[in-house]
Amino acid sequence: MKKIFFMTVLIMLLTVSVFGQGRKYYNIQIVDEWNDPKTDLTSITISTAAGGTATLYTTEHGSTEYGSSGIDDGAIAFWYEATTLDLSCTDGTQTRTAGDMSITTHTVMFPTFLNALSGSTYGQTDDIDFTYGNWIIDADTSNRLDMIPDNDSGILAIGDGSTQADVYIYATSGDYIFFDEGNALLDFIDINIDLDDDSYLRFGTSNDITMKYDGSGNDLDILGSGLEIAFGEDNEGIDVIMYGETSGAYTIWDESANQLVGVGGAQISLNDSVELLFGTGSSNAGDFSVTGNGTGPKLVIDVVSAGSGEIEIGNDADDVPMKWFGETTGDFVYFTGDDLQIEDMSLCLADSTQLQFGDPLGTGDIKIYASGTALVIDGVVADTGSVTIGVDDHGLDFQLFPATASDYLLWDASDEDLKFVGTNLVLDSDSGLENPPVAVTDASTYTVTVANSGKLHAFPDLTADCTITLPTEASGLYYKFIYAGAAEDAQDWIFQATANANYFKGGVVQHDDDDAGDDTVVYYSDGNSNSQLTVYTPNAGTCLEIWCNGTNWYLNGTVISGTDTGVAFADQ
């Protein structure tokens, strides 16, 4: 390998008086870039400020009239009377020049590692110009050092793969750029990095991420394909703040709270057809999408995969009140707690659209729908289910209107009457009214119910006296009681109203069936306090009818009994 020479000339200037002629003694050391003596010089020339030159050494002769001792292991010594000298050394290929050798120091060292190809000059002046190989290194009077290759393939290396060095570039004593080779870090200490318009900052071995400032649009562009930008790392996040134009308006990713927060009026705006996705879905495609559609406009909430997913508002036992407003002021639908309130709004169902009731999801037990102009209430399963208006002991009035004004059919819950006003109950030849009787069981007590009003009550042959308690008085209650035993009963019936104020009015007639007493006797209530009626040992043919006007009970009937005094009224 060709050995590239950087010559460092160590000049030791020893000023002495020789022969009283005022000459200086010069001792010059000439070395290569390895600091080894350079012995292959072809000539050494000196020049004076007045322009005179003299050759101290050539390959043809080893000494001159100036007392040169010749080249000896890269050193030359001579006497010269001038106080200012320029020195030029050449090896036939390269030249080194040292100018202004009038300095008073005894030692001047030529810099090492200064390779020159041809025409190189070096001197102790403000202007230095070195050339070597494909490089030009120039220091000029403007205090500027240029290092210029002669083509675009030049490489400037500081250190190599086995030997490195720290590098400092100072702006001021405390402001600098520091390359720390031990930690492989480039530190900027109070130093700014300024990139002008359309400059690039690239990351990755293949320029994977590019940051570019676009001055025309005042935009900072971050470019890359199929890559990601991470702020922080897993379990070591950082806050990220993006400020708006308005003071106090910003969006912050709060890493400690794991939240993206808009503050001071900062908004997130999505243009038409831009999706906001929720859920992981397949390949992070989401499970739900929310988009804005400019036609209408309207907000569309959809599932990414058809036929899957559901939307929940609140959670079990923890409701979220929700209100939807209509176009008219004060009209709304409000869901709160366990109630859905519809305020001056309409629920519109098209023909055949069903309103379903009951547990089976999608079918229900009862369905209500419109068929043309008819409202249909139907059971999902044929001949099952029922429609109840009101509940036991909490009735509701129910009214049906025909085509004729002022005519109607009314179930009056308070009066417990079904009233036909201007209307008729019409039964065809195949229809009838059914009112099945009540078969009273053999027991010592029996309570008559409102629900059984109007029905026949049949008593069996009892094994003990039976106390029969009438219901709370209400207008329209009516009952009929008969004896349906197989033989004359040996037990008694004891009817009781709520209180003496609810006494009986009227009476009954008794027929004695054993001929031992009066054949026919009529018994009456006192009409002011007798609220108890006892029928002794009833027999076939015994029949009592009782009805209420809301306060008192009216009584009429026949008792067939072998007991001489078969009926008795009394106060309770």
Buried (B, 14 or more C-beta within 10 A) or exposed (E): EEEBBBBBBBBBBEEEEEEEEEBBBBBBBBBBBEBEEBEEBBBBBBBBEEEEEBBBBEEEEBBBEBBBBBBEEBBBBBBBEBEEBBBBBBBEEBBBBBBBBEEEEEEBEBBBBBBBBEEBBBBBBEEBBBBBEEBBBBBEEEEEEEEEEEEEEEEEEEEEEEEEEEEEEEEEEEEBBBBEEEEEEEEEEEBEEEEEEEEEEBBEEEEEBBBBBEEEEEEEEEEBEEEEEEEEEEEEBEEEEEBBEEEEBBBBBEBEEEEEEBEEEBEEEEEEEEBEBBBEBEEEEBBBBBBBEEEEEEEEEEBBEEEEBEEEEEEEEEBEEEEEEBEEEEBBBBBEEEEEEBEEBEEEEEEEEBEBEEEEEEEBBBBBBBEEEEEEEBBBEEEEBEEEEEEEEEBEEEEEEEEEEEBBBBBBBEBBEEEEEEBEEEEEEEEEEEEEEBEBEBEEEBEBEBEBBEBBBBBBBBEEBBBBEBBEBBEBBEBBBBBBBEEBBBBBBBBBBBEBEBBBBBBBBBBBBEEEBEEEBEBBBEEEBBBBBBBBBBBBEBBBBBBBEEEBBBBBBBBBBBBEBBBBBBEE
